Amino acid sequence: MSTMKFCCECNNILYPKENKEQKTLLFACRNCEHQEISNDNCVYRNEVLHSVGERTQVLQDVAADPTLPRTKTIRCTKCNHPEVVFFQAAARGEEGMTLFFVCCNPDCGHRWRD
């Protein structure tokens, strides 16, 4: 398995870089001029793919986040629970910020926006 490499001069991460003239793989620092030849010719790339269910679960977990603001002046539009969490985020395809609400009832978890 590949491990991350760090610059011996400034301790920043080294990134793979191709030397087209010598046809070799290098690891280069983006902050200083340090470069070193790679021992391995493979470069690994990790891609994180989320399913629709995983993204939904993230929003349901928002209700348990103690750092988000809560209010008891707004009730859940689905189960009428008296406490909701709210936060602002950019909505897809819209300019500006949108206010999102998540019900704190663990059996509900309903989400809506203002």
N, C-alpha and C positions, 0 to 999 in steps of 0.2 A: 504494500500500500504506500502511496505517496505521502510524504510529510511536507509541511510548509517549511520554506527556507527563509532565513532572515539575513539581512546585510550585516557583515562583520564590522562595518564602519559606523553606521548610524542606527542599527537595530530595526529598520523598517523591513517590511515584507519584500521578498524578491519575486518578481513576476517573470513568467516564461517569455523569451524573446528569440526570434529567429535571426541567425546570422546568414543571410542569403549568399554572401560571397564564399564563405567557408562551408556552407551547408551544415551548420551545427546548431544545436539548441543551447541557448544561454539562459541564465537567470540574471535579471538586471534589476537594480534598485531605481525607483522612480524619483528618489530624493537626492541621491548623489550619483556619481559616475561609476560606482562599483558594479562589476559584472563577473560572473563565474560560469565556467562550462558545466553543463548538466551531466551527471553520471548516467542518467536514464534518458532515452529518447521519447518517452511517453509523457504526455501532458494530460492530466485528468481534469474534468470539468464536472462539477456537481450541479444538477438541476433539481430544484424543488418544485414538484408538481402537486397542486392541491386539488382535491375533489370538491365538488359543490358542498357536500356534507361537512367537510372539515372547515370550510369558510363559515358555514352557518354556525358551527359549534363555537368558533371564536367569538361571534357576536353574542351567543348565549352566555358565554363565560364573562362577558362584560359586566353583567349584573353583580358578580361576586368581586369585582375589582374595587378595593377600598379607596383607591386614589381618585375615582371618578365622582363627580357631584351627584347627589341624590336629592329628590324632592318628594314631598308628600302632598303638594298642592295639585299635582296632576295624577289622575288615575289611569290605569291600563285600559285601553279601549276594547280589549277582548274579555278580560276576566274581572275588571273593576278593582284590581289590587291597588292599595293606597300608596305604594311606593314605586318610583321608577328611577332609573339611572339615565343621565343624558350626556351627550357629547356632541361636538361639532366636527364635521369632516366634509371633504369635497365629495359631492355626489357625481356619479358618472354622467357625462354629457352636459353638466350644468356648470355655470360660472358661479363663483362665490362659495360660501360655506352653507351647509344644511345642518339643522339641528335634528339629531337622532335620539330616540327614546327606546329603552329596553325595560320591560317589566321585571321587577325583582322577585316575583313569585316563581320559585324553582319549577313548579308544575306547568307554568305558562311560557315564560321567556319570549313573549310577543315583542316584535320590533316594529316601530313605525317612525316616520319622520314628519317634521313640521313644515 
